[in-house]
Amino acid sequence: MSRSQPSLADLPGVWRRTLAREADGSTDRVTDTTWVQGASLFADLRRPPGLDELVGRRHLNELDRPQLLALCTQKAFAGTFAQDGDAFSWIRRFDLHPSAPLPDAGTLHWHGDVLVEEGLHEDYLEHWVPVERPSSEPAAALLRDPAEGCTGLLLRTGSWFGYVRDRSAPLPGPTGVPLADQVRGCAHRAAAAELLDFEVSLGRIRSGHWEITRSTLPHRIGAELGPSPSSGADALRIQDSDPQGRSRSRDWQLAWLEGPVRLLAD
């Protein structure tokens, strides 16, 4: 491995994207893009400018069809980060959008303090800069909610966390139909809102408070995740809300764990 190429062990922390260049030469420097990386599990959230002003902090059931379509302009995914020689892969266990036809994979190398990503199966380039590199071991878990039939992920690295809750049922549309087209095609607004009931939330941990600072769900921004031990050693309880914004607790079972579990309920 060359000195300019990182290994998986070099990458836990929080990364902010400063540049994206697509195959047609177009560039993006304004989408708020944050990648939170643990030892292997990761979460990635990309929110376009102006979204907060358009949708506010409303719950899904309060948003009209144009606002729901605006939420479709976000990108959010999470899963397992892997390395095979020079290739790095972001294996998406969770995705706001329907599965892409090509794997999410690229090469990584350092250019000074900038981490440069170049696509393997698609022609793109991204620049990433570190926001925080943890001084201690990260921790993460894959989660399962048997009561509602959904899965999730909780990740902590340094003072940052990522939380993911998947839909209770897969997207109903045929493979390859864009999320926006599915939302647009729903006969009722409530059905369209249900398609967007998918959460990737990122935030900061300060003085024991886990505050969500950005999320696919507008009403979750500013909320406290509040993870705590639940019944048994392999369970966590977090503070959640339903699409109507009513507060509730959610009990998760730990399906798979990396790092010290105490860091996920601290």
KELO-208473 format. One line per 3 residues: their letters; for each residue y, z, x of N, C-alpha, C. Coordinates in steps of 0.05 Angstrom, whole numbers. Each point is the difference from the previous one (the first is absolute). Layout:
# KELO-208473
A) Y/Z/X/Y/Z/X/Y/Z/X | ... $
***
This chain:
# KELO-208473
MSR) -24/0/17/24/0/-17/25/0/18 | 18/-17/-6/25/-2/16/17/24/-5 | 18/6/18/17/23/-2/20/-3/-23 $
SQP) 5/-25/-8/19/-5/-22/-13/2/-27 | -27/2/-1/-13/1/-26/-7/29/-7 | 7/10/-23/-7/28/-7/-30/2/-8 $
SLA) -9/24/-1/-26/6/-12/5/16/-25 | -21/5/-16/3/15/-25/12/28/6 | -8/11/22/9/28/7/30/1/5 $
DLP) 13/-23/6/28/-1/5/17/-1/-25 | -12/-5/-23/16/-8/-23/4/20/-22 | -13/23/-1/7/20/-21/29/7/1 $
GVW) 11/2/-24/29/6/-3/12/-16/-23 | 26/-2/1/15/-14/-22/15/-22/13 | -2/-24/-12/12/-24/11/18/-13/-21 $
RRT) 23/-10/9/19/-15/-18/1/-29/9 | -2/-18/-19/2/-28/7/29/-9/2 | 7/-13/22/28/-9/4/3/-30/-4 $
LAR) -22/-14/1/1/-30/-2/-27/-10/-11 | 2/-19/-18/-23/-16/-9/8/-29/1 | -17/-16/12/5/-29/1/-25/-15/-11 $
EAD) 5/-16/-21/-22/-14/-13/-4/-28/13 | -21/-13/-10/-8/-26/12/22/-21/-3 | 16/2/-21/22/-20/-4/25/6/16 $
GST) -1/22/16/23/7/16/19/20/-13 | -4/6/-26/17/19/-13/-5/28/11 | 22/16/0/-2/27/11/9/21/-20 $
DRV) -10/24/3/7/22/-17/5/24/17 | 25/11/-2/7/24/15/8/22/-19 | -2/-4/-26/12/19/-19/-20/14/-18 $
TDT) -25/-11/-3/-20/14/-16/-7/27/13 | 2/21/-15/-6/27/10/-31/3/3 | -9/-3/25/-29/-1/6/-8/23/18 $
TWV) -18/16/-9/-9/23/15/-31/1/1 | -10/3/23/-29/2/5/-7/27/11 | -16/16/-14/-8/26/9/-29/-2/9 $
QGA) -5/7/25/-27/-4/12/-12/26/10 | -24/5/-9/-16/23/10/-19/-9/22 | -21/15/4/-20/-8/20/-13/-26/-7 $
SLF) -6/-4/-26/-10/-26/-9/12/-8/-27 | 4/19/-18/11/-6/-26/30/-5/2 | 10/-17/-18/29/-7/1/10/-5/-28 $
ADL) 27/0/-3/13/-7/-25/25/-16/8 | 6/-21/-16/22/-19/6/15/-5/-26 | 26/3/0/17/-4/-24/24/-17/8 $
RRP) 5/-21/-17/21/-19/6/16/-4/-26 | 26/9/1/16/-1/-24/25/-17/5 | 6/-19/-17/22/-18/5/27/14/-5 $
PGL) 22/-10/11/26/12/-4/8/-3/-29 | 15/20/-10/10/-2/-28/-19/10/-21 | -25/6/7/-19/8/-20/7/26/-14 $
DEL) 9/20/16/7/26/-11/23/-3/-20 | 19/-16/6/23/-4/-18/-9/-13/-27 | -20/-17/2/-9/-15/-24/-17/18/-18 $
VGR) -18/16/11/-19/15/-17/7/30/-1 | 17/10/17/7/28/0/-24/18/6 | -1/23/-13/-23/18/3/-16/2/-26 $
RHL) 0/-21/-15/-13/0/-26/-30/-1/3 | -14/10/-21/-29/-1/-2/-8/-28/-9 | -25/-7/5/-9/-26/-7/4/-7/-30 $
NEL) -4/20/-17/2/-5/-29/29/-4/-9 | 19/5/18/29/-3/-6/11/-27/10 | -16/-15/15/10/-24/13/-6/-24/-19 $
DRP) 20/-19/0/-4/-24/-16/-15/-20/17 | -7/-23/-12/-16/-20/14/13/-10/26 | 26/-6/0/12/-9/26/-2/22/22 $
QLL) 3/25/-8/-2/22/20/-29/2/10 | -19/-3/-18/-28/1/9/-6/-23/19 | 11/-23/-6/-3/-23/18/13/5/27 $
ALC) 22/15/0/13/7/25/-18/17/17 | -15/18/-12/-19/17/15/-22/-17/13 | -5/-23/-11/-21/-18/12/10/-12/26 $
TQK) 25/2/6/10/-11/26/-6/19/23 | -9/24/-6/-9/19/21/-27/-10/11 | -6/9/25/-26/-3/11/-9/28/9 $
AFA) -25/7/-7/-10/27/7/-30/-2/2 | -10/10/22/-29/-1/5/-7/22/20 | -26/7/1/-9/21/17/-30/-3/5 $
GTF) -10/13/21/-28/-3/6/-6/8/28 | -16/-16/13/-10/6/27/10/-20/20 | 10/10/22/10/-16/23/-22/-2/21 $
AQD) -7/-24/9/-22/-3/18/8/-20/22 | -14/3/23/4/-18/23/-26/-12/8 | 1/-26/6/-24/-14/11/10/-18/22 $
GDA) -1/9/25/11/-15/22/30/-2/-2 | 10/-24/0/29/-4/-2/10/0/-29 | -18/1/-19/7/-3/-28/2/28/-14 $
FSW) 21/4/-15/4/24/-16/-1/-8/-30 | -14/16/-16/-3/-6/-28/9/23/-17 | 15/-6/-21/8/19/-21/-18/-5/-24 $
IRR) -21/16/-2/-20/-4/-21/10/14/-25 | 7/-15/-20/14/11/-24/-20/11/-20 | -3/26/-1/-16/13/-21/16/1/-26 $
FDL) 27/1/3/18/3/-23/22/-21/3 | 7/-13/-23/21/-20/2/14/-2/-27 | 26/0/0/15/-4/-25/-5/-27/-11 $
HPS) -5/-20/17/-3/-27/-9/-30/-9/1 | -7/-21/-13/-28/-10/2/-7/-7/29 | -26/2/6/-9/-5/27/8/-27/10 $
APL) 9/-1/25/8/-25/13/-25/-15/8 | 2/-27/2/-24/-15/7/-7/2/30 | 19/8/17/-5/2/28/2/29/9 $
PDA) -15/8/21/2/28/10/28/5/12 | 8/25/-2/26/8/13/-7/8/28 | 5/-18/19/-7/5/28/20/-14/18 $
GTL) 4/12/24/19/-11/19/-5/11/28 | 16/-9/18/1/11/27/24/18/3 | -1/19/18/22/18/5/5/1/30 $
HWH) 26/0/7/7/5/28/28/13/1 | 5/13/22/26/13/4/20/-20/12 | 24/1/-10/23/-14/13/21/22/3 $
GDV) 0/13/23/16/24/3/-10/22/-18 | 18/11/-16/-8/21/-19/-8/-12/-27 | 0/-26/-3/-5/-13/-26/-30/-8/0 $
LVE) -13/6/-22/-28/-9/-5/1/-26/-15 | -10/-21/13/1/-27/-12/-27/-7/-12 | 0/-7/-25/-24/-9/-14/1/-29/-7 $
EGL) -21/-15/7/-2/-28/-6/-25/-6/-16 | 2/-15/-22/-23/-4/-17/-21/-17/12 | -25/6/-7/-23/-16/9/-8/-21/-21 $
HED) 0/7/-25/-8/-19/-21/23/-12/-15 | 24/11/4/24/-11/-11/21/0/22 | 19/-18/-2/21/-3/21/23/18/-7 $
YLE) 1/23/12/23/19/-4/4/16/25 | 23/13/2/7/18/22/15/23/-12 | -6/25/9/14/24/-8/6/17/24 $
HWV) 24/13/-1/8/19/20/0/28/-12 | -12/19/14/-2/28/-9/12/18/21 | 15/20/-9/11/20/18/-10/28/-9 $
PVE) -5/18/18/-9/27/-8/22/16/-13 | -7/13/-22/17/20/-13/-7/28/9 | -26/5/2/-10/26/9/-27/-4/12 $
RPS) -4/11/24/-27/1/12/-9/29/0 | -23/6/-13/-8/28/-4/-8/13/27 | 7/25/2/-7/15/24/-27/14/-4 $
SEP) -11/0/-24/-26/12/-6/-18/-20/-14 | -24/7/-4/-20/-17/-12/7/-6/-29 | -1/-25/-9/4/-6/-28/-25/7/-16 $
AAA) 4/1/-26/-22/6/-19/1/-18/-24 | -23/-7/-11/0/-18/-23/-26/3/-15 | 0/-7/-25/-24/1/-17/0/-22/-20 $
LLR) -23/-11/-6/-5/-16/-23/-7/18/-23 | 11/-6/-24/-1/18/-22/-15/-13/-24 | -11/18/-17/-14/-10/-24/6/19/-23 $
DPA) 9/-12/-22/5/16/-25/-21/-8/-20 | -22/16/-2/-22/-7/-18/8/2/-29 | 21/16/-6/8/3/-28/12/-25/-11 $
EGC) 16/-15/17/13/-24/-10/-10/-25/13 | -20/3/18/-13/-24/11/17/-15/20 | 20/12/12/16/-14/20/-4/12/28 $
TGL) 9/-14/20/-2/8/27/28/1/13 | 2/12/23/26/3/13/-3/6/30 | 23/7/11/1/5/29/24/19/5 $
LLR) -4/19/18/22/17/9/-1/1/30 | 24/-4/12/2/-3/29/24/16/10 | -3/14/21/22/15/13/1/-7/29 $
TGS) 24/-7/10/4/-4/29/27/11/7 | 1/21/16/25/13/6/12/12/-25 | 26/-6/-4/14/10/-24/0/-19/-23 $
WFG) -16/-21/2/-2/-21/-21/-27/1/-14 | 0/-9/-25/-25/-3/-14/0/-26/-17 | -24/-9/-6/-4/-22/-18/-21/8/-21 $
YVR) 6/-7/-25/-18/7/-22/-5/-25/-17 | -25/-4/-7/-8/-24/-15/-17/8/-24 | 6/-11/-23/-17/3/-24/-5/-28/-11 $
DRS) -24/-8/-1/-7/-26/-10/1/0/-31 | 0/-24/-11/-4/-3/-29/-27/11/-8 | -2/9/-25/-26/10/-10/-19/-23/-5 $
APL) 10/-24/-4/-16/-24/-4/12/-23/16 | -16/-18/10/10/-23/16/19/-17/-17 | 17/-15/13/17/-19/-14/-18/-19/-17 $
PGP) 7/-4/-25/-17/-16/-18/1/-30/4 | 21/-10/13/4/-29/2/-21/-12/18 | -4/-27/-2/-18/-14/18/10/3/29 $
TGV) -19/-2/19/6/2/28/21/-21/8 | 20/9/14/20/-19/10/24/-3/-18 | 0/11/-24/24/-1/-17/20/20/9 $
PLA) 24/-7/7/20/19/11/5/22/-20 | 7/24/10/6/23/-17/23/-7/-19 | 21/-13/10/23/-6/-18/-9/-18/-23 $
DQV) -18/-19/5/-9/-17/-22/-16/16/-20 | -16/20/9/-15/16/-18/19/18/-17 | 20/11/13/20/16/-15/15/-17/-20 $
RGC) 7/-23/8/15/-18/-18/-17/-9/-23 | -26/-2/4/-18/-10/-21/-10/20/-19 | 6/26/4/-9/21/-19/15/-3/-27 $
AHR) -15/2/-22/13/-2/-26/18/23/-6 | -6/24/11/15/24/-6/11/12/26 | 24/11/-1/12/12/23/-17/23/11 $
AAA) -12/16/-18/-17/22/9/-23/-9/17 | -12/-22/-7/-22/-11/16/10/-9/27 | 24/-11/1/12/-9/25/5/24/18 $
AEL) 10/22/-12/6/24/16/-26/12/11 | -21/-2/-14/-26/11/9/-9/-14/25 | 5/-26/3/-8/-14/24/14/10/25 $
LDF) 24/13/-4/15/9/23/-4/30/5 | -18/13/-14/-6/28/4/-18/4/24 | 12/-6/23/-13/1/26/20/13/19 $
EVS) -9/20/15/20/15/16/-6/-1/30 | 20/-9/15/1/6/28/27/14/4 | -2/25/8/24/16/5/0/10/29 $
LGR) 23/-2/13/4/11/27/22/21/-1 | -2/19/19/20/21/-1/0/17/25 | 16/21/-1/3/18/23/-8/29/-8 $
IRS) -10/14/20/-7/28/-3/20/17/15 | 14/17/-16/20/17/12/-3/28/-12 | -3/20/18/-3/28/-9/-21/3/-22 $
GHW) -22/-14/4/-22/2/-19/2/-17/-25 | 22/-14/-3/5/-17/-24/-6/-29/6 | -18/-12/-16/-8/-28/3/16/-17/-19 $
EIT) 23/-9/8/18/-15/-17/-4/-30/2 | -5/-14/-22/-3/-29/-1/27/-13/3 | 3/-17/20/26/-13/5/0/-29/-8 $
RST) -23/-12/-3/-2/-28/-9/-27/-4/-14 | -1/-17/-20/-24/-3/-16/0/-26/-15 | -24/-10/-6/-3/-22/-19/9/7/-28 $
LPH) -2/26/-6/8/10/-27/27/14/2 | 21/-12/-13/27/11/4/3/29/-7 | -14/9/-21/4/28/-9/-12/20/20 $
RIG) -16/-9/19/-12/19/19/18/6/24 | 21/-16/4/18/4/22/15/26/-4 | -1/18/19/13/26/-2/-19/22/-10 $
AEL) -24/-8/-10/-19/20/-9/-14/13/24 | -12/23/-5/-15/13/21/-30/-4/-5 | -14/-8/21/-29/-5/-3/-16/27/-1 $
GPS) 8/19/16/-11/27/-2/-30/2/2 | -13/-12/20/-29/2/2/-9/29/6 | -21/8/-13/-10/28/5/-31/-1/-4 $
PSS) -14/20/12/-29/1/-4/-6/3/-29 | -21/-14/-9/-10/3/-27/-26/15/1 | -15/-1/-21/-26/14/-1/-19/-12/20 $
GAD) -9/16/19/-19/-9/20/15/-10/25 | -15/-2/22/12/-8/25/4/-30/2 | -11/-15/-18/2/-29/2/17/-12/-23 $
ALR) 21/15/-8/17/-9/-22/29/7/6 | 18/-17/-11/29/4/2/12/-3/-28 | 21/15/-5/16/-4/-24/28/-9/8 $
IQD) 10/-20/-13/27/-10/6/16/0/-26 | 27/0/2/17/-1/-23/5/-29/-7 | -7/-8/-24/1/-28/-8/16/-2/-26 $
SDP) 2/-24/-11/12/-3/-26/-13/-24/-13 | 1/-1/-26/-11/-23/-15/22/-22/-3 | -7/-23/-10/20/-22/-3/24/8/-17 $
QGR) -3/20/-17/22/10/-16/18/20/14 | -8/7/25/16/18/16/-7/29/-4 | -20/6/-16/-8/28/-4/-14/11/25 $
SRS) 8/24/9/-12/12/23/-29/8/-6 | -16/-3/21/-28/8/-3/-11/4/28 | -22/14/2/-15/2/25/-23/-19/0 $
RDW) -8/-9/24/-23/-17/3/-19/12/21 | -25/3/-7/-19/11/18/-16/-23/13 | 0/0/26/-14/-21/15/-23/12/15 $
QLA) -22/-14/2/-22/6/18/4/-15/26 | -6/13/22/3/-13/26/-26/-16/5 | 3/-27/-1/-23/-17/3/-6/-6/30 $
WLE) 21/2/16/-3/-6/29/25/12/14 | -5/12/23/22/15/13/1/-7/30 | 25/-3/11/4/-1/29/22/19/7 $
GPV) -4/16/21/20/19/9/-3/26/-15 | 17/20/7/-2/27/-12/8/0/-30 | -18/8/-17/6/0/-29/23/19/-7 $
RLL) 4/21/16/22/19/-6/27/-14/1 | 3/-22/15/26/-14/1/6/-14/-25 | -20/-4/-18/5/-14/-25/7/19/-23 $
AD) 2/25/6/7/19/-21/17/22/13 | 17/-7/18/17/19/15/27/2/-12 $
***
